[in-house]
Amino acid sequence: MQLFDLQGEVAVVIGGSGALGGAIAEGFAQAGARVAVVDLNAERGEARAQAIRAAGGQAQFFPGNALDRSTLHAAQTAITQTLGAPTILLNAAGGNSPTVTVTPDLPFEAIALDHWRASVDLNLVGGALLPCQEFGAEMAARGQGSIINIASASARIPLSRVVAYSAAKAAVLNLTRFLAREWAPRGVRVNAITPGFFPADQNRRLLFNEDGSPTPRAASILGHTPMGRMGEPQELIGAAIFLASPKASSFVTGSELVVDGGFLAQTI
């Protein structure tokens, strides 16, 4: 096996139709893995799987709701029967909601509890907890697996406006380390990727105006990023393949791999 070879691996990507999850799914396939694209949106999920196959990779779409463990169980059963037992899990479901975005019109104290819970459910429960319970437990039972959770730079330093999202992503990092400790003796590695700013569906409206021009928030982000630009989804692929590879990262668990153009290193 070569250092970054995923031949023989079965990679499950929860939220595989999204910008970040989809790019990593494509990268896993390029490295030789059989990829299961799991998503609530069947049209987008199937389109992503078809794109992977068109590029010469192996991929299939499986319907699944990250917030409904019964659908995740059904997806796991179908994946195991079709592609083989999953050995890699990437949790890429998540996003921010305008109902919990702190603004002058919606101060922190006015956030509705049900909106807060919905954001935490999406980013923590669906973004890590339930998929880890469903797929991770099976990996631990077989004694092999790599789980990669997608965190956020806002998990480390709470950013303005996205308070519930930041809190949930901080919890994802904590859960990642907890599971790394719990499952290391059972052959499962659990790590996180912490992206900086990558324009995607959940943050595009905060970063760009309708005409495509950057918002003042985007200008502030660029000024705080030493590399002076935002990331492209494809720039997460290398980090994901490293953490997924049973050879390249065989002694890596409970770690956080930051891919942010230097954002978290910037002070003044």
N, C-alpha and C positions, 0 to 999 in steps of 0.2 A: 504493500500500500504506500503510495506517495503521501507526502506530508499533508497536502490539502485536497486529497482525493476523497470524494464522498460516494464512490462506487459501492453499491450494495446497501447503501443507507436508504431509509424511507423517511422523508422529511414532511412533517405536517405543519402547514402554515395557517394559523388561525388569523382571519382578516386578510387573507391572501389576495383579495381584489383591490386593496388599497395601494396607495403610491409606495409606501415603504415596504409593507409586507409583500406586495407583488414583485418589487425589484429583487428582494432577497429570495423569493421563491424562484425567480428566473435564474439567479446566481447559483442556488442549490442545484438546479437541474443542469446547469452548465458544468458543475463540478461532478456530475454523475449520479446524483441522488434521484430516486423516484419520488416525485413531489405530489402531495395531496393538498390542493387548494381548498380550504374550508372557509365558507363565508355565508352570511345571511342573504346576500344579494346573488341570486343564482345567475342572472344575466352577466354581471360583471365577473363573477367567479369563473364561469365557464369560458368567458372571453380570455381571461388570464391563462387558464389551462390550455386553451387552444393556441395562444401565442407562444407558450413554452414548447408545445409540440411542434409548431411550425418552425421553431428555431432548432429543432433536432433533439429536444429534451423529452423526458418522460413525465407526464403530469396528468392528473385527473381532478375534476371538481367534485366536491362532496358538500352537500348542504349542511349547515350547522350554525346554531346560534350560540355565541360564546356565553350568553346569559342563561342558557337552558341546558343543563347537564344531560338531560335525556337525549337531546339532539346530538350532543357531543359523543355520547355513548354510541348512538346509532352510526355516527360518522366513523368512530374508531372501529366498530365491527366491520363496516363496509370497506374501510381502508385496509384492514388486516386481511380480509378475504381477497381484495383486488390487487393491492400493491405489496403486501407483506406487513409484518408487525412494525409499527413506527419506532424509529430509533432517535429521531430528532423532532423536537417541538419548538416552533417559533411562535411566540404570543405577540401578535401585532394588532389585535383589536383595541380600539380606544378612540378618543377624540374629546374635544372640548365643546361645551354647550353655551350658546349665547345667554341662557337663563342663569348661568353662574359666572358670567364675565363681569367683574367689578368695574363699574363706570360711574361717572357723576350721576347718571340716571338710575343706577342700581348699586348703591353702596353695600358693603359687606353685610351690614346688619339687616338688610332687606332681602337677602337671598332666602328663598323658600326652601324649607327642609326637604321637601320631596324632590326639588331640582338638584339640591346638593347630593342627596342619596343616589339619584339617577346617574350623576357624573362619576361618583365613587364606584357605583356598581359597574358601569361600563369599563372604567379604566383599571380598577383593582379586581373586582369579582370576575368580570368577563375577560379582562386583560391579562389575568394571571391565575387567579384562584381556581376557578372551575376547570379550565383546561389542564392545569397542573394536577388537580385531583383526578381527572378522568384519564389523561394520557400518561402523566407522570407516575401514577400508581402502578400502571401496567408495565412501564419501563422498569420500575424498581422490582417488580415481581420477576421480571426476566433477567435482571441484573445488568442492564445496559441502557444507556440513553444520555442525550444531551438536551437540556432545556434552555432556551434563550428567551428572556423577557425583555420587552422594549420599555425602557424607562424614559427619562427626559431630563434635559439640563435643569428644568424647573423643579425637579425632585431634590436637587442639591441646594439651589438658591431659589427661594420662592419668588416667582416673577409677578409683576403687577398684573392685575386683572384676572388671571387664570387660577384663582385660589383653590377651587375644588380639584381641578386637574392636577395642580402641583402637589396637593396633599395626597391624592391617590397615587401619583407616580412615586412619591417618597415612600409610600407603603409598599409599592411594588419592589423597590430596592430592598426594603427590610424583609419582605417575604422571600425574595430571591436568596438572601443570605441564610434565612431560616431553613429553607428547603435544601440548600447546599449542604448544610450541616446534617440534616436529617437523612438525606439520601446518599451521601458519599459512601457510607459503608455498603450500600446496596447497588453500587455501580452507576449511579446517575449523577451527572454533573449539572449544576444549575448556575447560570451566569446571566448578566444583563448587559445590554447595549444601551448607552445613554447618548442619544442623538442631541446635537445642538438644534439649530434652526434649519429645517428642511421644509420648504413649501409643500403642503399637502392639503387634502380636503378640509381637515379640521382647523387649520390655522391660516389658510389663504386669505380669508376675509379680514383678518387682523393685520395682514402684511401688505396687501395690495388693494388699491382702489379698483373700481369697476373698469377704469380705462387701462389697467395694468401697471400704473405707476406705483412706486412704493409709498406706503403710508409713513407718517412720522415715526411710528413704532418700528417699522422695518429699518428706517434710517438710523434709529437709536441702536438697534441690534447690530447692524453692520459696523457702526462706530465702536461697538464693544467686542467685536470679533477680530482678532489679530489678522486673520487671513482675508478680511475685508469682503467676504461674500457669504452667501448661504450654501448649504450643502445640496448635492444632488442625490436622489435615492440610491443610485448605483454605487455611491461612495460608502454605503453601509454593507455592501456585499462581502468585501474582504474580511471585515470584522466578524460577520455572521459565519462565514465558512471556517474561519479560524476556531471560533468557539464550538462549532458543530463537529469539526473533525476529531475523531477519536484518537488520532495520532498527534496532530499539531497542538492540541490543548489538553492532552491526557491528564495533566496534573493541575488543571485550572478549574476551580469551582469556587463559588461565592464571590466572584469577581465582577467588577463593573468596567466595561470597556467604553471609554468616552470618545465619541466621534463628533467634534463640535467646532473645528477650525480654531480652537484656542479660546472659545468663549468663557469657559470656566477658569481659565488661567489669567484672564484680564482683570486688573484691579483699577489702576488709574493711568 
